[in-house]
Amino acid sequence: HCSSLSAGAWARGLLTWARPERWLPSCSLFPLSCIHTSTSLQQIGKWEKKNRIVYPPQLPGEPRRPAEIYHCRREIKYSHAKMWYLAKLIQGMSIDQALAQLEFNDKKGAKVIKEVLLEAQDLAVRKHNVEFKSNLHIAASLTGRGRYEKRIRYHAKGRFGIMNINRCHYFVKLVEGPPPPPEPPRTGFDQAKEYVQQLRNRTLIHTL
Amino acid sequence: ALVVVGSPLPRLRALLQRCWARLERGLSPGAFGGQSPPWGPALAVQAPALLAPAVSDGSESSAEAPGVWESMLWMAVPKKRRSIEVNRCRRRHPSKLIKVKRNIDVCPECGNLKQKHVLCGYCYAKVKAETQQIRMEIRKKEGGPFNAPTVETVVLYDGEKPTEKDEGKRIIERARKRPSWFTQN
């Protein structure tokens, strides 16, 4: 029975990094039926695939796993750097607060992100079994650089420069539940406590 | 800026011409950037060494070249490339991040969001649409420009009669129910 114990331990160790719920999509019995032929969407991005993971059913004693919704929009005609500021504004807010802030922001990307959030909220209620559409918060909000194109920008006196047509992607992850409380800022007292703890952790090495 | 050189002294004119040529050379050293291959970068900044002989000025003597060099050196130029860490510190500084607005409330009329010191967008759009319709009625009644009467105007909706107070006023009829926000008198 010691061999079964070690096999169990090995299996558990394997499962920490292997995570089979990620490989098996909802139609797990016939994997060949799930192969997609190449569509005009070219490639399905990694963020879109995150919505497909199916967890095994939870045991009766476990706390309820909050629903996660991944949504994104690709090739938005806006600068990646400028979009980052909006994504940073939204991080960690509840969805209602985020929509309020974006509504009164004057940037072009704010309108786009608001549409993405509303779409994601809609998806959450319809497909991902979320009960209350206000009970969502933004766990992650990121931007990525899209496909850039180089064009000539004409200056006076026959001179030119090369400009970039900037595009960006926007990714958002909504999680069910109230937003987590913000971290209290690090005070001088905390820093002093850590310093004293570091001093106390010192030991003598190469001694008895 | 055009400089009209009409001075009688030829020496003064030659000096002004030289100053003007020097200024032109200082500000536009990349003059033949347009003819180079399409993806060649346009040097809109200081680099006089390669292009000084390109714009040949017959009156310029070789003794002027060190003068051109001296006038170049006062330009402010970055000494080193800014690393991405330094760039991030500047771009992500709290003063550059977008501030969270604390002046957003709910409109008591329609329930949409509004800023405290600004009219509700939805209610304003509603009023604007109705005003547009009233103005169309006025335009139909007047018929052309410069026909505005010298009396007041009163807007009446379905089933409303003009009262004694609206004696001499112009009456505009609107074929719909009176909206709740547009109170009479």
Chai-1 contact restraints between the chains, C-beta under 6 A:
chainA,res_idxA,chainB,res_idxB,connection_type,confidence,min_distance_angstrom,max_distance_angstrom,comment,restraint_id
A,Y85,B,I98,contact,1.0,0.0,6.0,A-B,restraint_1
A,L89,B,I98,contact,1.0,0.0,6.0,A-B,restraint_2
A,A100,B,I104,contact,1.0,0.0,6.0,A-B,restraint_3
A,A100,B,L113,contact,1.0,0.0,6.0,A-B,restraint_4
A,E103,B,L113,contact,1.0,0.0,6.0,A-B,restraint_5
A,F104,B,K101,contact,1.0,0.0,6.0,A-B,restraint_6
A,F104,B,Q115,contact,1.0,0.0,6.0,A-B,restraint_7
A,G158,B,G34,contact,1.0,0.0,6.0,A-B,restraint_8
A,R159,B,G30,contact,1.0,0.0,6.0,A-B,restraint_9
A,R159,B,G33,contact,1.0,0.0,6.0,A-B,restraint_10
A,R159,B,A42,contact,1.0,0.0,6.0,A-B,restraint_11
A,F160,B,A42,contact,1.0,0.0,6.0,A-B,restraint_12
A,G161,B,A42,contact,1.0,0.0,6.0,A-B,restraint_13
